Amino acid sequence: MKRRHVVALLGLFSFGGAAAVWRLLQPFRRPDPREHLSRTMAAVAEAMFPGDGLPGVTDLGLHLRVLAMAELDVWIATVVTWLDKRAALQGEPDFLALDQVQRLAALDAAFASPDHGIQPFLLALRYHLGTAYYSAPAIKSAFAYTGPPQPDGFADFQERPA
């Protein structure tokens, strides 16, 4: 064996060589469908509750609660498929390839869609994520007042409008 062959083999088994081989093999790797569902649902949750200066819903890991519910697997797959088809209409391979504005537009279309129960699922998802998000200690502590918004009711709205 020649010296250059030995050096080439050593280069192949180094971290850089292994990384190069890994990059070459990536197009042949079959993506895990569960990983795609998980990443897409994280993107949907983050679009709904990004945080805007506070931790986002994915930073708190609240989207993982939804993914852990086995009874929602069919609904999650249906929604992700619908969002991916919507992205394909815009020339993108899937929902994850869309930019933030396109994602919000796709979600707006999904909220308005009568297809396959997409709208009820997203409404329920938004409700449950919102409830979990705004009751998370990290978010609750960011607001100074934690009592009811109108402890004495609406005194100026007791009578009908004139």
C-alpha positions as CSV (number, residue, x, y, z in Angstrom):
1,M,0.0,0.0,0.0
2,K,1.4,3.4,-1.0
3,R,1.8,6.2,1.4
4,R,-0.8,8.4,-0.3
5,H,-3.4,5.5,0.2
6,V,-2.6,5.4,3.9
7,V,-3.0,9.2,4.2
8,A,-6.3,9.0,2.3
9,L,-7.6,6.3,4.6
10,L,-6.6,8.3,7.7
11,G,-8.3,11.3,6.2
12,L,-11.5,9.3,5.6
13,F,-11.6,8.2,9.2
14,S,-10.9,11.6,10.7
15,F,-13.9,13.7,11.8
16,G,-13.6,15.9,8.7
17,G,-13.6,12.8,6.5
18,A,-16.5,11.3,8.3
19,A,-18.4,14.5,8.0
20,A,-17.7,14.7,4.3
21,V,-18.9,11.1,3.8
22,W,-22.0,11.9,5.9
23,R,-22.9,14.9,3.7
24,L,-22.5,12.8,0.6
25,L,-24.8,10.1,2.0
26,Q,-27.5,12.6,3.2
27,P,-29.5,12.7,-0.1
28,F,-29.9,8.9,0.2
29,R,-31.1,8.9,3.8
30,R,-34.8,8.4,4.2
31,P,-36.2,11.1,6.5
32,D,-38.1,9.9,9.5
33,P,-41.8,10.9,9.0
34,R,-42.2,11.4,12.7
35,E,-39.3,13.9,12.7
36,H,-41.0,15.9,10.0
37,L,-44.3,15.9,11.8
38,S,-42.5,17.0,15.0
39,R,-40.6,19.8,13.3
40,T,-43.7,21.0,11.4
41,M,-45.8,21.1,14.6
42,A,-43.1,23.0,16.4
43,A,-43.1,25.5,13.5
44,V,-46.9,25.8,13.7
45,A,-46.8,26.3,17.5
46,E,-44.0,28.9,17.2
47,A,-46.0,30.8,14.6
48,M,-49.0,30.9,16.9
49,F,-47.1,31.9,20.0
50,P,-43.6,33.2,19.1
51,G,-42.9,34.9,22.4
52,D,-42.0,38.4,21.1
53,G,-39.4,39.1,23.9
54,L,-40.5,36.3,26.1
55,P,-39.7,32.6,25.6
56,G,-41.7,31.2,22.7
57,V,-44.0,28.1,23.0
58,T,-41.3,25.9,21.6
59,D,-38.7,27.3,24.0
60,L,-40.9,26.1,26.8
61,G,-41.4,22.7,25.1
62,L,-45.2,23.1,25.2
63,H,-45.6,21.7,21.7
64,L,-44.1,18.4,22.9
65,R,-47.3,17.9,25.0
66,V,-49.3,17.8,21.8
67,L,-46.9,15.5,20.1
68,A,-47.1,13.1,23.1
69,M,-50.8,12.6,22.7
70,A,-51.1,9.4,20.6
71,E,-54.8,10.0,20.0
72,L,-53.8,13.1,18.0
73,D,-51.4,11.4,15.6
74,V,-53.9,11.1,12.8
75,W,-55.0,14.8,13.2
76,I,-51.4,16.0,13.3
77,A,-50.5,14.0,10.1
78,T,-53.6,15.4,8.4
79,V,-52.7,19.0,9.3
80,V,-49.0,18.6,8.3
81,T,-50.0,17.0,5.0
82,W,-52.4,19.9,4.3
83,L,-49.8,22.5,5.2
84,D,-47.2,20.7,3.0
85,K,-49.6,20.7,0.1
86,R,-50.3,24.4,0.6
87,A,-46.5,25.0,0.5
88,A,-46.2,23.0,-2.7
89,L,-48.7,25.4,-4.3
90,Q,-46.1,28.1,-3.6
91,G,-43.3,26.1,-5.1
92,E,-41.7,25.0,-1.8
93,P,-41.1,21.3,-0.8
94,D,-42.9,21.6,2.5
95,F,-44.2,23.9,5.2
96,L,-40.8,24.2,6.9
97,A,-39.3,25.7,3.7
98,L,-41.7,28.7,3.9
99,D,-40.6,32.0,5.4
100,Q,-42.4,33.5,8.4
101,V,-44.9,35.5,6.3
102,Q,-45.7,32.5,4.1
103,R,-46.2,30.3,7.1
104,L,-48.6,32.8,8.6
105,A,-50.5,33.0,5.3
106,A,-50.7,29.2,5.1
107,L,-52.0,29.0,8.7
108,D,-54.6,31.7,8.0
109,A,-55.7,29.6,5.0
110,A,-55.8,26.5,7.2
111,F,-58.0,28.3,9.8
112,A,-60.4,29.2,7.0
113,S,-60.3,25.7,5.4
114,P,-63.3,23.4,5.5
115,D,-61.1,20.5,4.5
116,H,-60.7,17.3,6.6
117,G,-61.4,19.0,9.9
118,I,-58.3,21.2,9.7
119,Q,-60.0,24.3,11.2
120,P,-61.4,22.6,14.3
121,F,-58.1,20.9,15.1
122,L,-56.1,24.2,14.7
123,L,-58.7,26.1,16.8
124,A,-58.3,23.5,19.6
125,L,-54.5,23.5,19.2
126,R,-54.4,27.3,19.5
127,Y,-56.7,27.2,22.6
128,H,-54.7,24.5,24.4
129,L,-51.3,25.9,23.5
130,G,-52.5,29.4,24.5
131,T,-53.8,28.2,27.8
132,A,-50.6,26.3,28.5
133,Y,-48.4,29.2,27.3
134,Y,-50.0,31.9,29.4
135,S,-50.2,29.7,32.5
136,A,-46.5,28.8,32.3
137,P,-44.6,30.3,35.2
138,A,-42.0,31.9,32.9
139,I,-44.7,33.8,31.0
140,K,-47.0,34.5,34.0
141,S,-44.1,36.1,36.0
142,A,-43.5,38.6,33.1
143,F,-46.8,40.3,33.9
144,A,-47.1,42.4,37.0
145,Y,-50.7,41.8,37.8
146,T,-51.9,38.2,38.2
147,G,-55.4,38.7,39.6
148,P,-58.7,38.8,37.6
149,P,-58.8,41.6,35.1
150,Q,-62.1,43.0,36.4
151,P,-62.4,41.9,40.1
152,D,-65.4,44.2,40.7
153,G,-67.1,43.5,37.4
154,F,-68.0,46.1,34.8
155,A,-69.6,48.8,36.8
156,D,-70.0,51.2,33.9
157,F,-71.8,48.5,31.8
158,Q,-74.5,47.4,34.2
159,E,-77.2,49.3,32.2
160,R,-78.1,48.8,28.6
161,P,-76.6,51.3,26.2
162,A,-78.8,54.4,25.6
